[in-house]
Amino acid sequence: MAFSLSRLALVLAGTALCGPLWGAEIPEWVGRTGFANLHHRCAVDKKAHVAFLGGSITQNGSGHVTMLPDWLRERYPDAEITVTNAGLSSTCSVTGAFRVAKDVLAQGPVDLFVVEFAVNDDQDAAHDRDTAIRGMEGIIRQVRSAHPAADILMVHFINPGMLEKVTAGEWPVSIAAHEAVAEHWKITSVNLCAALAASTKSGGMTWETYGGVHPGKEGYRWATDVMIRAMEPLLKAGDTPGLVEHQGPEAPLDPTSYAPVRSIDLQQISWLGGWTFAPASAKTVSAGSFRKDYEGWPMLRTTEPGAMLYVDFVGRALTAFVLAGPDAGTLEVSVDGGAWRPVTLFHAFSNQLHYPRSVVLADGLSAGFHQIALRTAEASPPGSTGTAAAILKLAIVE
């Protein structure tokens, strides 16, 4: 079997800086780049900003989002540690790429950036490898561009299917994609699936005690301790005094990854009848559960088949962040007057919930000006009760 030098380097790095390996080639963590800047900010400047981005596992602020900063406060008792929690339930790395600028980078310089999307890229979005790479690399590119001195920790949390694969020595698609990004950008990563598989084998933490996809208190404590064990040997002064900017690769892993990005004001696009523009609320969507996270967001919505939108932009891709409820339909997309292509909004989780999700409307476009037409399809997708579209954001990849 061929064994590339890059793969050998990955395994050797994991062996050198992590605990036991599981499945021969799947490390529990890989220490690629240290945390010297974070150490300097805590030990010398006495002030550090820690930011977290992810799905509901992160949004639950009682877990690693609280425990990791508390560890830093214990280690550096004189340092003021501030925290930004940018977790948002059900969202994937693609959504993360389109909100990291506003939700994280706009909050001020970041000293430690902790990102997790492996679970949601797997079970919620079901991304293929390319899409998971484009989303995660889009996030990393933006953080590195805005705050090049920020230290980054990438964490892969756990669901049963991913744990089963890692236990069998297989790489889940989302973890493999995110690890490819971490390797390319030399970012330290923690694979909690591998750590839990090893712990279960040795008679330690088990899935039942861990608590499920959303860990219990004991599960979060265990997961945070794994992160700490990965970070601790790398949390020390660097060879060069002061803050040192991280040097990125010469080129992205995927040139079409989602960065840089820009949002489009929904009121600046054109539509022909059938659409309403109003703040999102339980009253402005159809029957089904509505999450308060999106209360008051500007929303462009229709329930009519054949309702048209027109978007003119300069960029390489167009995405929409939507609420896909029980009546969610299909958007048909025409790029530069081309054939219509369907993009289904209805999701497996839409039956009783106005489910938040990102959909890629157009991708792989040549850099430059494009005109896109969107229309709601006449037919309902299987399982849906209607043909609705509820758009919270439109964004382009420049």
C-alpha positions, 0 to 999 in steps of 0.5 A: 500500500502506498504511504505518502510522505505527508501521511507519514508526517501526520502519523509521526506528528501524532505519535510524538505529541499525543497519547496512544493511537487508535486504528493505527493511523488515527491520532487522538490529537496532532500538535502542528503549531504551538500556542506561544502567542496565547502564552505571551498574551496571558503571561506577559500582556495579562489579557487574552480573548478566546473565541469559539465557533461551532454548532450546538455543542459549542452554543451550550456555554456550560461545556468546553466554552467555559471549561477551557477558559477556566483552565487558562485562568487557573494557569494564568491567575493574573490574566483577564480572559474574555470569551466569545461564544459564537456557537449556533445550533444545527449550523455547519462549516459552510454557515460558519464560513459566512458568519465568522467575520461578523460573529467572531472577528468583529469582536476584536483581536482573537488570541485563541480560536477554537472551532468545531464542525465535524459533527454537524458537517456529518449528521446535519449537513451531510457534506461531501469531502470537498464541501467540508474542506471549502467550509472549514478552510474558508473559516481558517483563511478568514481568521488567519487573514484578519488576525494572523497572530491568533493561535487556533485549535480545531476539535472534532466532537463525536456522534455514534456513526463517526465513533463507530467508523473511527473504532474500526480504523476508518476516517469519517468524511468530515473529520478527514476533510477538516484534518486535511485543512488542519494539516495544510494550515499547520493547525493543532487538532484534537480528534475526540472520536479517536480519544473516546475509542481508545478510552473505551478500549482501555476501560475509561470513558464510554459513550454512555458516560460521555452523554451523547452527541451533546455531552453531559457535564462529565462528557464535556469535562473529559473532552476539555481535558483531552484538549488541555492535554493536547495544548499543554506541551505547546503552551509555552514561550516561542523562540522569538519574543512577543507575538509572531504572525503565523505564516499560511501556506503559499496557496489554499488547499482548495482555491474555491474554499469559502473566503473571502465572503460578503453578505448581500443586503436582502433589500438590495436584490430584485423580486417579482411579487409573491415575496414578503420582507419582514422580521423572522418570528413564529408569526411570520413562518408557517406551523412548526417550531421556531428557534428564538435564535433567529427572532428579528432577523430580516427574512425574505419569504414566499409560499408561492410556486414560481416566485422570482428573485434576481441577484447580480454580483461579482464573485465565485459562488452564491449561498443562502442561509434559510429556515427550512420548515415543514412547508419548505420547497425547492429553489430553481437556479439559473446562472447567467441565463443558463439552464435551471438547476434545483436546490432542495431546501426541505431537510430531514429535520424540517418536519416539525422545525424551521431548520436553519441551514446553508445551501449553495446556490451557485459554485465554481463560477469564474471570477467576475460579474454574474446574474442569477435568477431564483424561482420557487419550484411548482412541486413540493419535495418529498415529505414537504407540505408546500413550496415555501422559501424563507431566506435569512441571508444571501452571501457571495464568495469573492 
